[in-house]
């Protein structure tokens, strides 16, 4: 696993959920308009590729 150092204001743990041909991660509504960075912290579950 790589290590990244990111300066920021807040951390939100979530799970990528399938949508269309991609995936979404929902964040708190108060983050609307903010710049965010998403870091994958685990391997995807291949059984989810249905």
PDB file of N, CA, C, O and CB in Angstrom:
ATOM      1  N   UNK A   1       0.843  -1.171   0.000  1.00  0.00           N
ATOM      2  CA  UNK A   1       0.000   0.000   0.000  1.00  0.00           C
ATOM      3  C   UNK A   1       0.889   1.235   0.000  1.00  0.00           C
ATOM      4  O   UNK A   1       1.902   1.279   0.698  1.00  0.00           O
ATOM      5  CB  UNK A   1      -0.960  -0.002   1.214  1.00  0.00           C
ATOM      6  N   UNK A   2       0.507   2.235  -0.783  1.00  0.00           N
ATOM      7  CA  UNK A   2       1.229   3.511  -0.790  1.00  0.00           C
ATOM      8  C   UNK A   2       0.800   4.357   0.395  1.00  0.00           C
ATOM      9  O   UNK A   2      -0.244   4.117   1.001  1.00  0.00           O
ATOM     10  CB  UNK A   2       0.986   4.274  -2.110  1.00  0.00           C
ATOM     11  N   UNK A   3       1.610   5.339   0.715  1.00  0.00           N
ATOM     12  CA  UNK A   3       1.277   6.259   1.800  1.00  0.00           C
ATOM     13  C   UNK A   3       1.188   7.658   1.211  1.00  0.00           C
ATOM     14  O   UNK A   3       2.062   8.078   0.453  1.00  0.00           O
ATOM     15  CB  UNK A   3       2.338   6.195   2.958  1.00  0.00           C
ATOM     16  N   UNK A   4       0.126   8.379   1.561  1.00  0.00           N
ATOM     17  CA  UNK A   4      -0.092   9.733   1.074  1.00  0.00           C
ATOM     18  C   UNK A   4      -0.256  10.668   2.264  1.00  0.00           C
ATOM     19  O   UNK A   4      -0.861  10.301   3.271  1.00  0.00           O
ATOM     20  CB  UNK A   4      -1.332   9.799   0.144  1.00  0.00           C
ATOM     21  N   UNK A   5       0.277  11.857   2.145  1.00  0.00           N
ATOM     22  CA  UNK A   5       0.085  12.873   3.173  1.00  0.00           C
ATOM     23  C   UNK A   5      -0.723  13.994   2.547  1.00  0.00           C
ATOM     24  O   UNK A   5      -0.321  14.577   1.540  1.00  0.00           O
ATOM     25  CB  UNK A   5       1.455  13.399   3.742  1.00  0.00           C
ATOM     26  N   UNK A   6      -1.878  14.293   3.157  1.00  0.00           N
ATOM     27  CA  UNK A   6      -2.784  15.302   2.617  1.00  0.00           C
ATOM     28  C   UNK A   6      -3.162  16.256   3.736  1.00  0.00           C
ATOM     29  O   UNK A   6      -3.570  15.821   4.813  1.00  0.00           O
ATOM     30  CB  UNK A   6      -4.053  14.648   1.988  1.00  0.00           C
ATOM     31  N   UNK A   7      -3.029  17.558   3.490  1.00  0.00           N
ATOM     32  CA  UNK A   7      -3.483  18.536   4.465  1.00  0.00           C
ATOM     33  C   UNK A   7      -4.944  18.829   4.201  1.00  0.00           C
ATOM     34  O   UNK A   7      -5.345  18.996   3.049  1.00  0.00           O
ATOM     35  CB  UNK A   7      -2.633  19.834   4.406  1.00  0.00           C
ATOM     36  N   UNK A   8      -5.740  18.894   5.247  1.00  0.00           N
ATOM     37  CA  UNK A   8      -7.154  19.156   5.060  1.00  0.00           C
ATOM     38  C   UNK A   8      -7.821  19.602   6.345  1.00  0.00           C
ATOM     39  O   UNK A   8      -7.165  19.870   7.352  1.00  0.00           O
ATOM     40  CB  UNK A   8      -7.841  17.932   4.525  1.00  0.00           C
ATOM     41  N   UNK A   9      -9.145  19.677   6.287  1.00  0.00           N
ATOM     42  CA  UNK A   9      -9.936  20.169   7.401  1.00  0.00           C
ATOM     43  C   UNK A   9     -10.719  19.078   8.110  1.00  0.00           C
ATOM     44  O   UNK A   9     -11.010  19.201   9.300  1.00  0.00           O
ATOM     45  CB  UNK A   9     -10.873  21.219   6.924  1.00  0.00           C
ATOM     46  N   UNK A  10     -11.064  18.011   7.399  1.00  0.00           N
ATOM     47  CA  UNK A  10     -11.988  17.030   7.940  1.00  0.00           C
ATOM     48  C   UNK A  10     -11.829  15.721   7.177  1.00  0.00           C
ATOM     49  O   UNK A  10     -11.473  15.733   5.999  1.00  0.00           O
ATOM     50  CB  UNK A  10     -13.448  17.541   7.864  1.00  0.00           C
ATOM     51  N   UNK A  11     -12.089  14.594   7.833  1.00  0.00           N
ATOM     52  CA  UNK A  11     -12.039  13.277   7.191  1.00  0.00           C
ATOM     53  C   UNK A  11     -13.413  12.639   7.308  1.00  0.00           C
ATOM     54  O   UNK A  11     -14.065  12.728   8.348  1.00  0.00           O
ATOM     55  CB  UNK A  11     -10.939  12.362   7.836  1.00  0.00           C
ATOM     56  N   UNK A  12     -13.842  12.000   6.240  1.00  0.00           N
ATOM     57  CA  UNK A  12     -15.120  11.289   6.240  1.00  0.00           C
ATOM     58  C   UNK A  12     -14.868   9.888   5.701  1.00  0.00           C
ATOM     59  O   UNK A  12     -14.349   9.735   4.595  1.00  0.00           O
ATOM     60  CB  UNK A  12     -16.205  12.044   5.384  1.00  0.00           C
ATOM     61  N   UNK A  13     -15.228   8.866   6.467  1.00  0.00           N
ATOM     62  CA  UNK A  13     -15.105   7.482   6.013  1.00  0.00           C
ATOM     63  C   UNK A  13     -16.393   7.102   5.307  1.00  0.00           C
ATOM     64  O   UNK A  13     -17.484   7.360   5.816  1.00  0.00           O
ATOM     65  CB  UNK A  13     -14.807   6.510   7.202  1.00  0.00           C
ATOM     66  N   UNK A  14     -16.273   6.487   4.136  1.00  0.00           N
ATOM     67  CA  UNK A  14     -17.453   6.064   3.400  1.00  0.00           C
ATOM     68  C   UNK A  14     -17.142   4.848   2.555  1.00  0.00           C
ATOM     69  O   UNK A  14     -16.028   4.326   2.583  1.00  0.00           O
ATOM     70  CB  UNK A  14     -17.978   7.197   2.526  1.00  0.00           C
ATOM     71  N   UNK A  15     -18.126   4.403   1.808  1.00  0.00           N
ATOM     72  CA  UNK A  15     -17.970   3.254   0.925  1.00  0.00           C
ATOM     73  C   UNK A  15     -18.448   3.648  -0.464  1.00  0.00           C
ATOM     74  O   UNK A  15     -19.502   4.267  -0.610  1.00  0.00           O
ATOM     75  CB  UNK A  15     -18.756   2.016   1.460  1.00  0.00           C
ATOM     76  N   UNK A  16     -17.677   3.293  -1.482  1.00  0.00           N
ATOM     77  CA  UNK A  16     -18.088   3.563  -2.866  1.00  0.00           C
ATOM     78  C   UNK A  16     -19.273   2.667  -3.211  1.00  0.00           C
ATOM     79  O   UNK A  16     -19.205   1.448  -3.052  1.00  0.00           O
ATOM     80  CB  UNK A  16     -16.904   3.328  -3.865  1.00  0.00           C
ATOM     81  N   UNK A  17     -20.349   3.272  -3.680  1.00  0.00           N
ATOM     82  CA  UNK A  17     -21.565   2.534  -4.035  1.00  0.00           C
ATOM     83  C   UNK A  17     -21.740   2.573  -5.543  1.00  0.00           C
ATOM     84  O   UNK A  17     -21.498   3.611  -6.159  1.00  0.00           O
ATOM     85  CB  UNK A  17     -22.818   3.126  -3.318  1.00  0.00           C
ATOM     86  N   UNK A  18     -22.158   1.462  -6.159  1.00  0.00           N
ATOM     87  CA  UNK A  18     -22.327   1.435  -7.615  1.00  0.00           C
ATOM     88  C   UNK A  18     -23.424   2.386  -8.086  1.00  0.00           C
ATOM     89  O   UNK A  18     -24.460   2.541  -7.438  1.00  0.00           O
ATOM     90  CB  UNK A  18     -22.645   0.022  -8.077  1.00  0.00           C
ATOM     91  N   UNK A  19     -23.168   3.016  -9.229  1.00  0.00           N
ATOM     92  CA  UNK A  19     -24.152   3.877  -9.864  1.00  0.00           C
ATOM     93  C   UNK A  19     -23.822   3.960 -11.344  1.00  0.00           C
ATOM     94  O   UNK A  19     -22.725   4.389 -11.702  1.00  0.00           O
ATOM     95  CB  UNK A  19     -24.179   5.291  -9.211  1.00  0.00           C
ATOM     96  N   UNK A  20     -24.737   3.564 -12.206  1.00  0.00           N
ATOM     97  CA  UNK A  20     -24.483   3.568 -13.647  1.00  0.00           C
ATOM     98  C   UNK A  20     -23.281   2.707 -13.973  1.00  0.00           C
ATOM     99  O   UNK A  20     -23.220   1.539 -13.589  1.00  0.00           O
ATOM    100  CB  UNK A  20     -24.264   4.996 -14.159  1.00  0.00           C
ATOM    101  N   UNK A  21     -22.307   3.297 -14.695  1.00  0.00           N
ATOM    102  CA  UNK A  21     -21.091   2.568 -15.051  1.00  0.00           C
ATOM    103  C   UNK A  21     -19.922   2.939 -14.146  1.00  0.00           C
ATOM    104  O   UNK A  21     -18.771   2.648 -14.469  1.00  0.00           O
ATOM    105  CB  UNK A  21     -20.725   2.838 -16.502  1.00  0.00           C
ATOM    106  N   UNK A  22     -20.210   3.579 -13.017  1.00  0.00           N
ATOM    107  CA  UNK A  22     -19.158   4.002 -12.100  1.00  0.00           C
ATOM    108  C   UNK A  22     -19.571   3.785 -10.666  1.00  0.00           C
ATOM    109  O   UNK A  22     -20.325   2.862 -10.358  1.00  0.00           O
ATOM    110  CB  UNK A  22     -18.808   5.458 -12.322  1.00  0.00           C
ATOM    111  N   UNK A  23     -19.072   4.643  -9.784  1.00  0.00           N
ATOM    112  CA  UNK A  23     -19.398   4.559  -8.365  1.00  0.00           C
ATOM    113  C   UNK A  23     -19.406   5.956  -7.767  1.00  0.00           C
ATOM    114  O   UNK A  23     -18.756   6.864  -8.285  1.00  0.00           O
ATOM    115  CB  UNK A  23     -18.394   3.649  -7.617  1.00  0.00           C
ATOM    116  N   UNK A  24     -20.144   6.127  -6.676  1.00  0.00           N
ATOM    117  CA  UNK A  24     -20.202   7.391  -5.938  1.00  0.00           C
ATOM    118  C   UNK A  24     -19.817   7.168  -4.498  1.00  0.00           C
ATOM    119  O   UNK A  24     -20.037   6.094  -3.938  1.00  0.00           O
ATOM    120  CB  UNK A  24     -21.599   8.014  -6.020  1.00  0.00           C
ATOM    121  N   UNK A  25     -19.238   8.193  -3.904  1.00  0.00           N
ATOM    122  CA  UNK A  25     -19.001   8.226  -2.468  1.00  0.00           C
ATOM    123  C   UNK A  25     -19.734   9.456  -1.955  1.00  0.00           C
ATOM    124  O   UNK A  25     -19.442  10.574  -2.381  1.00  0.00           O
ATOM    125  CB  UNK A  25     -17.450   8.263  -2.114  1.00  0.00           C
ATOM    126  N   UNK A  26     -20.674   9.263  -1.052  1.00  0.00           N
ATOM    127  CA  UNK A  26     -21.432  10.386  -0.517  1.00  0.00           C
ATOM    128  C   UNK A  26     -20.674  11.021   0.634  1.00  0.00           C
ATOM    129  O   UNK A  26     -20.097  10.327   1.471  1.00  0.00           O
ATOM    130  CB  UNK A  26     -22.827   9.935  -0.058  1.00  0.00           C
ATOM    131  N   UNK A  27     -20.680  12.352   0.669  1.00  0.00           N
ATOM    132  CA  UNK A  27     -20.039  13.119   1.732  1.00  0.00           C
ATOM    133  C   UNK A  27     -21.103  14.025   2.356  1.00  0.00           C
ATOM    134  O   UNK A  27     -22.186  14.180   1.791  1.00  0.00           O
ATOM    135  CB  UNK A  27     -18.817  13.957   1.185  1.00  0.00           C
ATOM    136  N   UNK A  28     -20.809  14.624   3.512  1.00  0.00           N
ATOM    137  CA  UNK A  28     -21.794  15.494   4.137  1.00  0.00           C
ATOM    138  C   UNK A  28     -22.223  16.648   3.222  1.00  0.00           C
ATOM    139  O   UNK A  28     -21.417  17.195   2.469  1.00  0.00           O
ATOM    140  CB  UNK A  28     -21.238  16.045   5.432  1.00  0.00           C
ATOM    141  N   UNK A  29     -23.498  16.999   3.306  1.00  0.00           N
ATOM    142  CA  UNK A  29     -24.055  18.051   2.452  1.00  0.00           C
ATOM    143  C   UNK A  29     -23.324  19.387   2.637  1.00  0.00           C
ATOM    144  O   UNK A  29     -23.231  20.186   1.705  1.00  0.00           O
ATOM    145  CB  UNK A  29     -25.545  18.231   2.749  1.00  0.00           C
ATOM    146  N   UNK A  30     -22.811  19.616   3.842  1.00  0.00           N
ATOM    147  CA  UNK A  30     -22.101  20.886   4.085  1.00  0.00           C
ATOM    148  C   UNK A  30     -20.817  20.997   3.265  1.00  0.00           C
ATOM    149  O   UNK A  30     -20.224  22.073   3.195  1.00  0.00           O
ATOM    150  CB  UNK A  30     -21.768  21.027   5.570  1.00  0.00           C
ATOM    151  N   UNK A  31     -20.377  19.889   2.637  1.00  0.00           N
ATOM    152  CA  UNK A  31     -19.184  19.905   1.799  1.00  0.00           C
ATOM    153  C   UNK A  31     -19.474  20.375   0.374  1.00  0.00           C
ATOM    154  O   UNK A  31     -18.545  20.514  -0.421  1.00  0.00           O
ATOM    155  CB  UNK A  31     -18.565  18.527   1.765  1.00  0.00           C
ATOM    156  N   UNK A  32     -20.714  20.616   0.040  1.00  0.00           N
ATOM    157  CA  UNK A  32     -21.056  21.045  -1.327  1.00  0.00           C
ATOM    158  C   UNK A  32     -20.232  22.276  -1.694  1.00  0.00           C
ATOM    159  O   UNK A  32     -20.177  23.243  -0.934  1.00  0.00           O
ATOM    160  CB  UNK A  32     -22.585  21.352  -1.454  1.00  0.00           C
ATOM    161  N   UNK A  33     -19.600  22.237  -2.849  1.00  0.00           N
ATOM    162  CA  UNK A  33     -18.772  23.337  -3.337  1.00  0.00           C
ATOM    163  C   UNK A  33     -17.327  23.273  -2.898  1.00  0.00           C
ATOM    164  O   UNK A  33     -16.504  24.045  -3.388  1.00  0.00           O
ATOM    165  CB  UNK A  33     -19.346  24.620  -2.893  1.00  0.00           C
ATOM    166  N   UNK A  34     -16.990  22.360  -1.974  1.00  0.00           N
ATOM    167  CA  UNK A  34     -15.614  22.233  -1.502  1.00  0.00           C
ATOM    168  C   UNK A  34     -14.826  21.322  -2.437  1.00  0.00           C
ATOM    169  O   UNK A  34     -15.406  20.497  -3.144  1.00  0.00           O
ATOM    170  CB  UNK A  34     -15.578  21.686  -0.057  1.00  0.00           C
ATOM    171  N   UNK A  35     -13.521  21.472  -2.439  1.00  0.00           N
ATOM    172  CA  UNK A  35     -12.629  20.561  -3.160  1.00  0.00           C
ATOM    173  C   UNK A  35     -12.330  19.394  -2.233  1.00  0.00           C
ATOM    174  O   UNK A  35     -11.999  19.593  -1.064  1.00  0.00           O
ATOM    175  CB  UNK A  35     -11.302  21.282  -3.622  1.00  0.00           C
ATOM    176  N   UNK A  36     -12.449  18.160  -2.758  1.00  0.00           N
ATOM    177  CA  UNK A  36     -12.191  16.974  -1.942  1.00  0.00           C
ATOM    178  C   UNK A  36     -11.225  16.051  -2.664  1.00  0.00           C
ATOM    179  O   UNK A  36     -11.041  16.158  -3.877  1.00  0.00           O
ATOM    180  CB  UNK A  36     -13.506  16.231  -1.617  1.00  0.00           C
ATOM    181  N   UNK A  37     -10.610  15.149  -1.920  1.00  0.00           N
ATOM    182  CA  UNK A  37      -9.740  14.112  -2.483  1.00  0.00           C
ATOM    183  C   UNK A  37     -10.256  12.779  -1.966  1.00  0.00           C
ATOM    184  O   UNK A  37     -10.604  12.656  -0.792  1.00  0.00           O
ATOM    185  CB  UNK A  37      -8.217  14.336  -2.094  1.00  0.00           C
ATOM    186  N   UNK A  38     -10.305  11.789  -2.835  1.00  0.00           N
ATOM    187  CA  UNK A  38     -10.755  10.453  -2.457  1.00  0.00           C
ATOM    188  C   UNK A  38      -9.548   9.525  -2.529  1.00  0.00           C
ATOM    189  O   UNK A  38      -8.847   9.493  -3.541  1.00  0.00           O
ATOM    190  CB  UNK A  38     -11.923   9.950  -3.386  1.00  0.00           C
ATOM    191  N   UNK A  39      -9.301   8.765  -1.456  1.00  0.00           N
ATOM    192  CA  UNK A  39      -8.202   7.807  -1.406  1.00  0.00           C
ATOM    193  C   UNK A  39      -8.784   6.429  -1.122  1.00  0.00           C
ATOM    194  O   UNK A  39      -9.456   6.240  -0.108  1.00  0.00           O
ATOM    195  CB  UNK A  39      -7.146   8.207  -0.323  1.00  0.00           C
ATOM    196  N   UNK A  40      -8.536   5.463  -2.005  1.00  0.00           N
ATOM    197  CA  UNK A  40      -8.993   4.085  -1.771  1.00  0.00           C
ATOM    198  C   UNK A  40      -8.077   3.456  -0.735  1.00  0.00           C
ATOM    199  O   UNK A  40      -6.858   3.449  -0.905  1.00  0.00           O
ATOM    200  CB  UNK A  40      -9.000   3.243  -3.102  1.00  0.00           C
ATOM    201  N   UNK A  41      -8.658   2.925   0.341  1.00  0.00           N
ATOM    202  CA  UNK A  41      -7.864   2.369   1.439  1.00  0.00           C
ATOM    203  C   UNK A  41      -7.973   0.855   1.561  1.00  0.00           C
ATOM    204  O   UNK A  41      -7.398   0.270   2.479  1.00  0.00           O
ATOM    205  CB  UNK A  41      -8.283   2.997   2.733  1.00  0.00           C
ATOM    206  N   UNK A  42      -8.704   0.208   0.648  1.00  0.00           N
ATOM    207  CA  UNK A  42      -8.782  -1.252   0.643  1.00  0.00           C
ATOM    208  C   UNK A  42      -8.965  -1.739  -0.786  1.00  0.00           C
ATOM    209  O   UNK A  42      -9.323  -0.973  -1.680  1.00  0.00           O
ATOM    210  CB  UNK A  42      -9.943  -1.753   1.545  1.00  0.00           C
ATOM    211  N   UNK A  43      -8.713  -3.024  -0.982  1.00  0.00           N
ATOM    212  CA  UNK A  43      -8.930  -3.614  -2.314  1.00  0.00           C
ATOM    213  C   UNK A  43     -10.424  -3.789  -2.533  1.00  0.00           C
ATOM    214  O   UNK A  43     -11.147  -4.125  -1.596  1.00  0.00           O
ATOM    215  CB  UNK A  43      -8.186  -4.985  -2.462  1.00  0.00           C
ATOM    216  N   UNK A  44     -10.905  -3.565  -3.770  1.00  0.00           N
ATOM    217  CA  UNK A  44     -12.320  -3.794  -4.071  1.00  0.00           C
ATOM    218  C   UNK A  44     -12.682  -5.281  -3.940  1.00  0.00           C
ATOM    219  O   UNK A  44     -11.830  -6.152  -4.117  1.00  0.00           O
ATOM    220  CB  UNK A  44     -12.651  -3.290  -5.491  1.00  0.00           C
ATOM    221  N   UNK A  45     -13.945  -5.556  -3.632  1.00  0.00           N
ATOM    222  CA  UNK A  45     -14.455  -6.915  -3.524  1.00  0.00           C
ATOM    223  C   UNK A  45     -14.864  -7.369  -4.930  1.00  0.00           C
ATOM    224  O   UNK A  45     -15.839  -6.850  -5.475  1.00  0.00           O
ATOM    225  CB  UNK A  45     -15.664  -6.999  -2.513  1.00  0.00           C
ATOM    226  N   UNK A  46     -14.141  -8.328  -5.530  1.00  0.00           N
ATOM    227  CA  UNK A  46     -14.452  -8.756  -6.908  1.00  0.00           C
ATOM    228  C   UNK A  46     -15.872  -9.319  -7.064  1.00  0.00           C
ATOM    229  O   UNK A  46     -16.408  -9.325  -8.172  1.00  0.00           O
ATOM    230  CB  UNK A  46     -13.449  -9.806  -7.355  1.00  0.00           C
ATOM    231  N   UNK A  47     -16.481  -9.787  -5.980  1.00  0.00           N
ATOM    232  CA  UNK A  47     -17.843 -10.312  -6.085  1.00  0.00           C
ATOM    233  C   UNK A  47     -18.859  -9.198  -6.305  1.00  0.00           C
ATOM    234  O   UNK A  47     -20.014  -9.480  -6.625  1.00  0.00           O
ATOM    235  CB  UNK A  47     -18.202 -11.099  -4.831  1.00  0.00           C
ATOM    236  N   UNK A  48     -18.458  -7.939  -6.143  1.00  0.00           N
ATOM    237  CA  UNK A  48     -19.351  -6.810  -6.374  1.00  0.00           C
ATOM    238  C   UNK A  48     -19.429  -6.422  -7.858  1.00  0.00           C
ATOM    239  O   UNK A  48     -20.197  -5.526  -8.207  1.00  0.00           O
ATOM    240  CB  UNK A  48     -18.891  -5.616  -5.553  1.00  0.00           C
ATOM    241  N   UNK A  49     -18.660  -7.069  -8.734  1.00  0.00           N
ATOM    242  CA  UNK A  49     -18.615  -6.729 -10.157  1.00  0.00           C
ATOM    243  C   UNK A  49     -19.719  -7.397 -10.956  1.00  0.00           C
ATOM    244  O   UNK A  49     -19.485  -7.781 -12.102  1.00  0.00           O
ATOM    245  CB  UNK A  49     -17.281  -7.112 -10.735  1.00  0.00           C
ATOM    246  N   UNK A  50     -20.888  -7.547 -10.410  1.00  0.00           N
ATOM    247  CA  UNK A  50     -21.975  -8.261 -11.067  1.00  0.00           C
ATOM    248  C   UNK A  50     -22.519  -7.531 -12.242  1.00  0.00           C
ATOM    249  O   UNK A  50     -23.443  -8.016 -12.896  1.00  0.00           O
ATOM    250  CB  UNK A  50     -23.066  -8.525 -10.116  1.00  0.00           C
TER     251      UNK A  50
END
